[in-house]
């Protein structure tokens, strides 16, 4: 155990007396610097974009700048909140939501004014409310202490957010504006001005009160308006609705069923591919669904076009820790799929390429990706695929972005909300930092071209309803000409 850890945990839990806390404040600076150095080393030694051979100069510049700025914060740290801000600042500078630091020790109590406001496509609104004296739900937030809520949010969260310029990032951060988690150096607002649903303008003085961690999490969940991550396949009007709220293993039975019914899906006039709430998983599932609907020939051409190179090429950063990841994959999937499965043989090839590169002192290893679906070497052409209607929202990230890019390239009609965006890196891995108070993550590989980014992707037809309201979304989709079959006079149907 790190000898520094015990007094630090005592301070974080409030177990030290005030005089002891004052005497030990320098420990926070030392702890912040030690953990920041470990996070820096994790990225420097394992992230593929951190080496010149990857050709991603923008990442390396942000990496160096973010470390220096975070180190300046670390040297001034006097408490747990300063310590956490150090790691969050470094993660935020790296431009990738995958690269983050999670607190392994959290405060059990936060503060709020009895309601939360969040940004949406109708502006800032009160979205949760427990205080009877607060303005009504759906009241529009105009300002707090004379400051525009957008400016306040950027001041509080901008430097700790990977891509503040992306609207999805701002929307997801917004519910925390009126929640004091103790990690912001900004003072709490004292009063805010609202416009009620009835049109009255009111000024409300905020009465901050404690809220427990569980209650705060529940309020944030409600305020985020994140759709349930459901999965399923069902008929819908004259077509089909494929719900993929995640691309983890829960998606597999849905994809298997779709593949078994591919003749029916291909013959349908339209298929809705619903990705609301999808934060990622394994893109092999969305690849399989695309091949089910469009045929393998079209999908292969589209993926190669997106990648700008051979989309089967997988590039790993060479390091002993990343090699251990590959070795664990080989062991796991051999046990689950059998030694002769194509995924296992592909992983063995990647592991062997990494071993050879490590022995030769190379920074990167290249091999064929084991995750590409090569289940059939036969040509699979679909003369006239169905009209695919792709639904996304602000939560679409990681493998969901890959799915969005693929279906858009295949000609799907994109509707809903704008997605998130980020670098085309993959294979996340986390470590616990030396203090034991936080973790930090790195990516280990990429495919396509170095430095390539995915998204954000804007829909051709934005929602006029809440993305979290299943019934409203379904009713909205039913009004689309591609579903209803009712095209406006002179309108040209979307090409298939």
N, C-alpha and C positions, 0 to 999 in steps of 0.2 A: 504494500500500500504506500502511496506517495505520502511522505511525512507532512506535507503541506495540507493534505486533504482534511484532516480532522478539525483544525481550527476554522478552516474555511466553511465546512459544513455546519459547524456550530454557529458561525455568524449568519449563514444563510437561513438557518432555522430560527434565528433570534434567541439562541441559547446563551450567548455571551452577554455580559453586563455592558452598559453604555461605555464605561471607562475602558473595559477590555476591547470593545469594538473599535474605539478610537485608537487604541494602541496597536491594533492589528490591521488597520486599513491598508497599509502597504502590502499586505498579503494578497489583496484583491488585484493590485497591479501586477504582482509577481505571477499570480495564477492566470490572469488574463494573457500575459505575455507568453507563459509556458504553453497554454492551450492553443493560442494563436500560432505559435511556432510549429506545434504538432499539426495543426490544420494546414498550414502552409506546406509543410513537408509532405503531407498526404497528397496534396494536389501536385506538387512539383515532381514527386517520384512516381505517380500513378496515372495522372490524367493525360490522355493522348494529345491534347492541344497545348500542353505546357512545354513541349519540346519544339525546337526550330524545325525539325524534320516534318512536322505536321503542317507547317506553313500558315498557321493561324496567328498572325501577328497581333490582331485585335485582342484575342484572348490573353496573350502573354502580356500585353500592355495593361489591360484591366487587372490582371493577376498581380502584377508588380505594384500598380497604383493602389489597388484595394488593400494590399498588405501594409503598405506604408501608412495609409490613412487609418486602418484598424490599429496598427501598432501605436500610433499617436493617442488613440482612445485608450488603449491598454495601459499606457504609462500614466494616465490620469485616473485610472479606475480606483474608486474608494468603496465600492459596495457591489453587491451581487448584480444589480441592474446594469451598472457600468461594465461589469465582466461580460454579461450576456450581450450588451450592445456591441462590444468589441467583435465577437464572433459573428453576429448578425450583419455588422457592417462589412466584414470581409466576404461573407457569403453573398451579400447583396451586390457587391462589385463584380462578381464573376458572370453575371448575365445569364444564369441558368437556374431555374427553379429547382432542378434536381440537386444542386449544390447548396446545402443548407445545414444549419446547426439546430438540433433539437435540445431543449432543456431536459435534463434527466432529473432535475430537482426544480419543482415548480412551487411558487407561492400558493398557499391554500386559500388566499383571499384576495380579491380584486375590488375595485370601486367603480360604481356607475351611477347615473342620475335617475335610475328607475325606468329608463327606456333606451333604445338604440335606434340610430338613424343610419341609413345606408344609401349609397348611390345606385342608381339604376338608369334605365333608358327613359324614365320620366323625372329625372333629377333626384336630389337628396330627399328622402322621405322617412318619417318615423315608421319603423317596421315591426318593432316589438315594444310592448308597454305594460308595465306593472304598477306604475305610479298613477293613481286616480287624478292627481293634480296636473299631470303632464298634458301637453297638447294631444288631441286625438290621433289615432292611427292614421297614416297616410298624409299627415300634415307635412308641408314642404319646408325643409330646413333652408333658411336664407343666409344666416350668418351666426357666428358665435364670437362674442366680444368684438363685434365689428369686422371679423375676418370671414372671407368666403370659405365655405367648407372644403372646396377643392384645394385651396391654398393651405388650409390647416392640415389636410390629409397628406399633402406632399411634404410639408414640414415635418410631420410626425413619422411618416413611413417611407418617404422617397428614397433615402439613402440606404435603407435596409431591404429594399425590394429589388429583385434582379432586373426587371425591365419596367420601370415606372411609366415609360412612354406608351406601353401597351395597355389599352383600355381594360382588358380582362383582368390584368394585375391590379389596376386601381379599383375596379368593382369588387374584387375579392377582398381587398384590404379595407374597404370602406366601412363595414360593420363595426370595426374596432375603434372608430373615431371617438366615440363617447364611452369607451371602456378603458379604465386606467389599470394597466397590467403592471405598472411600476417600471417598465423598460424604456420609458420616454423621458427625456430631460425637459420636455415642454410642460408648462404649468397647466392644470386643469382649467377648462373654460368655466366662467362664472355665470354667464347668461347667454341664451340663444334666441334668435328671432325666427318665428315660423309663420307660414300662411296655412290656415286650417282648410279642410276640404270645403267648408262653407264660404271661404274667401276672406275670413277675418285675419288681420295681422296681429300677432301676439308676441310679447317678449316673456320668456320663461326663465326664471332664475333657477339654476341647477342646484339641487340638493344631493351631493354625492354621498353614497352609502355603500357599505361593504356588500360584496356578493361572493359566494363560495365558488370554487373552481368548477364543480359540477353544474351549478346553476348558470355560471357564466358561459360554459361550453354549450349548454342547451339554448341559451339566448342567442349566441353567435350562430348556432346551427339554424335556428329559425330565421335569423336576420340574413343569412347568406342565401336563402332561397335555393338551396341546392336540390335538384331533383333526386328522387330515390334511384339508386344504381341498379335498377331492375334489368333482367335479361329475359328474352323470350321471343318466340316466333308465332304469329297468328295471322289469320286472314283479315283483311281490312277493305271494306267495300268490294271492289272488283280486283284488288291487288293483295299485297302482303305488307305486314309491318314487322320489321326485325328490330327488337329493342336490345341495344348493347350499351348498358350503363357502365360497363367495365370490360376490359380486355384481359382480365385474369382468367384463371381456370374455370370460373363459373360460366364463361362464354362458350366453352368447348361443346357442351350438349346442344346449344342453339346452333352453332356452326355445323355440327354433325347432322342435325335435323335438316337444316337448310340444304346441305350438300345432298342428302338423301332425297330431297324433294326438288332438286334443281330443275327438273323438267317443268314442274308447275310454276316455279318462280320465273324461269326464263320466258314462259309463255304468257305471263301476266302483263297487263298494260303498264303497271308501275309497282315498284317496291320501295317502301319507306325504310331507310336505314337511320335509326334514331340513336345518336351518340350523346344525348343529354346526360350531364353529370359524369362523363367518362374522363378520368384523369390518367388513363394509360393502362399498361399491362404488356401483353405480347402481341406485336403487330402481325404475327403469323395467323392469328384468328381473323383479322380484317382482310388479310391477303386471301385467305381461303374463301371468305364470303365474296370478295370481288371476283375471284375465279368462278365461283358458283354462278354468279349473275352474268358476267361478261365473257367468260372463257379465258383459258390460260394465255392464249396468244395475245389478246388485247392487254391483259394485265402485265405481261412481261414487257411489252413495248412501253407501256405507261410508266412502269417502275424504272426502267432504264433511262427514260427521258427525265424523270424527276431527279434521279441520282446524278445525271450528267456523266455517268461512267457505268461500269459493270456493277449493277446493283447487288450482285451476289458477293462482292468483295467486302470482307470484314477486316478492319484494321484495329489491332490492339496495341496499347502502350505496353512495352516490355518492362516487367518488374517482377521480383519474386512474389509479391503479394497478389498481383494480377494473375500470375501463373497458378497460385493456390486457388484462386477463384475458378479458373478453367478446370483444374483437377477435381474440385468439388462438384462441378457440373458433370464431368464425365462419370464420377462415382454415382451421383444422384440419378442421372437419366439412364445409366446402364441398369441400375436397380429397378427403375420405374418402367422403362420401355424395352429393355433387352439389348444385348450387345450388338445385334445385327440391325437395329433401327438406324435409319439414315441420319437422324438427329445425333445419335451417339457417335456414329462414324465421323460426322462432320465436326463434332466437338473434339474428338481425338485428333483430327487433323489440325484444328486450331491450337490445341494444347501442344502438339509436336512442333508446330511452327513457332510457337512462343518459346519452347525449350531451346530450339535451334538458334533463334534470335538472341536469347539471353546468353547463350554460350559464345556467340559471336560479338557481343557487346553492342547490338543494334538497339535503337530506341523504339522502333515500331515493328510489329510482325503482321504479315498479310496472308490471308487464306480465304477459302470459300466459306461463306456464312452457312452454319448448320441449320439456321432457322428458316431458310428459304424452302418453300414447299415445292419439292420436285417429285411429288407422288406419282406423276405420270410423265413419261417422255413423249407421249403421243400429242399431236396437235389437237387443240380443243377450240374450235372457232364457233362463235355464236353470231349468226347472220344479223339478227335483230334483237339485241338485249332489251330488257324492260327499261322504262324510264325510272331511274333511281332518284329518289328525293332524299337528300342527305340533311339531317338535322343536327346542328351543333349548338353549344352554348359556351359561356365564358370559362367553364371548367375544363374544356377540352385541352389536353396537354400530353406531351410525351408520345406514346404510341397512338393516341387519339389524333394527334397532328399528322402522323404518318398515314393513318386511315383517311383523314380528310384530304390530304394532298393526293392520295391515290384515287379516291372516288371523284374528286374534281377533275383530275387529269383524264378520267374515263368518261367524262361528260355528265356526271350527276348534277342535278339541280340542287344547289346549296341554299338552305333556308335556316332561319333561326337567329342565333346571336353570333357575333364575332368570336373566334377562338383566341386562346392564348398563343404564345409563340416561344421558340427557343432553339438552341443549337441541336444539331442532329447527332448528339452523342448518346451512347447507350451503356448498359451494364453498370448500374449503380452499386456502390459498396459503401458501407458506413463503418466508422470506428468510434470507440469511446475515447475521448481525449484524456490526457494524463490525470486531470483532477477528478474524473469520474462524474463531474457535474453536467457535462454536455457531450454530444456526439458531433461528428462532422462527416459529410459524404463526399465521394468523388465519383466521376464516371471513368470507365476503363477502356472504352472502345468507340469506334464510329464506323459508319459505312457511307458510301457515296464519296463526295469531294470534301476535303478538309475545310473546316470553317463553315460548312453549309448550315443554313438555318431553315426551319419550318415555321410558317405562319408569321404573324396572325393572319387568319383567313376570314375575309368578310363575306357574309352571305349575299347571294343575288337578291334574295327577298327576306328582309328582316322581319322578325316576329312583331305582331301588333298585340301580343298577349304575353303573359308571364311564362317563361320557359319552365318554371317549376310546377305549373298547373297542367297536369296530364289531360284532363278533360278539355280545357281551353285550347291546348295545343292540337289535340285530335280534331276538334271542331274547326280550328283554323286551317289545318292541313286539308280537311274536306272541301274547303272553299277554293283550293288551288285548281286551276284549269286542268292540270295534268292528272288530277284525281277525280274532279267532278265531270270532266269532259266538256265543260262549258267555257268556251273561249270567247273573249270579247269580240265584237264585230271588227273584222280586219286584222285581228291578232294572229300571229303566227305561232303555232305550238312549238314548244321546246324541242329541238332536234334530238332524235334518238340515234 
